[in-house]
């Protein structure tokens, strides 16, 4: 675990420094994915290539699953799940947070079968260069941010809870997700939409928000964050989908009520 975490930390920090440098130089849209709003920058691809090179040099038998197309099946049983720049739209506009997310997980060596519901997180790092925060965790060893222990909040009720969420790129999905949030708002303290799932999850682990949910995230969005949140002490839920995941988490004080409310609002279907 220590070796995996050290490699994840060193690589994530180097990758986030590169992303920050490229942002200062100016951002170039290289491609679009699912819709006109779902963009890929040249920096996404350059950062993923850096991560690939560092991991392959240190652990050539491991697999790698990257957002920008890196698909390397390994033989060791360990796969690295990589989001080179989580929050690309934030990155494009130069507002808010973005982060590099790197996780080592143990599970099926076939990338088509690998998903959060059948892997075990071993080590994870989220490096957010705008704030300078580095969140990290290893299985069974707790979670930290810049070396300080992470502890989630403990709100007394849903009504006193600050909830983070995100929206998909498909217009029909956004319409449904907006309807869910409209029903959610009167029942919680407020809602935050920060634009980067990894940062949302790390914020929940740190108690900067009280809970988080989102439908439509991908494995690389949440691989490091799920381990960090769990090791910090959050209660987490993730669907069994291979790609179109529903993820929710909250501290134990409200977790049961939060998940029940999300089921009632059918948030997992939107």
Order of alpha helices (4+ residues) and beta strands (2+ residues): alpha-beta-beta-alpha-beta-beta-beta-alpha-beta-beta-beta-beta-beta-beta-alpha-beta-alpha-beta-alpha-beta-beta-alpha
